[in-house]
Amino acid sequence: MSETEPVKVLLADDHPVVREGLSAMLESAGGIAVVGQAGSGEEAIVQAEALRPDIVLLDLRMGGMDGVAATGHILRRCPGTKVVIVTTYEDDADILRAVEAGAAGYLLKGSSRQELIDAVHTAARGETVLTPSLAGKLFRARVVEPSPLSGREREVLGLVSQGLTNAEIGSRLFISEATVKTHLLRSFKKLGVSDRTAAVMTALDRGLL
């Protein structure tokens, strides 16, 4: 795409009124051409392959294939195309799923006309687009990952960190010493370590204790 050519955009949303509204806003800006519209994730994939747009503005939740799944298919089949999710949903997990699928950005449908236009041009330049209010959510979603350790494994390691022996831990938790050893061995494997001290240090470093 040269600087003199308009940014080609494909709109994908299962509500025709939303598509028409987005199309009117973008076309009025100049420098942007809406080359197609799709009403489902499956249709968006077909249209993207046929039209090779620069940007696909894709709804997150549609009937049939959702926006995250469609994003992956579009990017695999059309490497030169960028996908920006446009949705009403602000859930942390949804944002992370979209970004991990390769989306170039995530915008709320309540974004202003200028924010939408800027997002298209920003994504076309290869930069990431994210509604400002969602930046903190994405950060939290990325850093708050599920612990690889079970609750009992964390409990056992916590007592190890206090200097208790396996027998003392078993007595404290009302489990056998053999069961304590089993929990520790599982922890070692999950953390990629081979002894108690390394397990405790790794768990502390990763914020698991």
NORBELKA-V976225 format. One record per helix or strand of 2 or more residues. SS is the DSSP state (2 for helix, 1 for strand). FROM is the first residue (numbers start at 1). TO is the last residue. Records with the same first field share a line. If there is no record, write none. Layout:
# NORBELKA-V976225
SS: FROM-TO, FROM-TO
This chain:
# NORBELKA-V976225
1: 7-12, 32-38, 55-58, 82-87, 105-108, 129-130
2: 16-27, 41-51, 67-77, 92-100, 113-124, 132-143, 151-161, 166-173, 177-191, 196-205
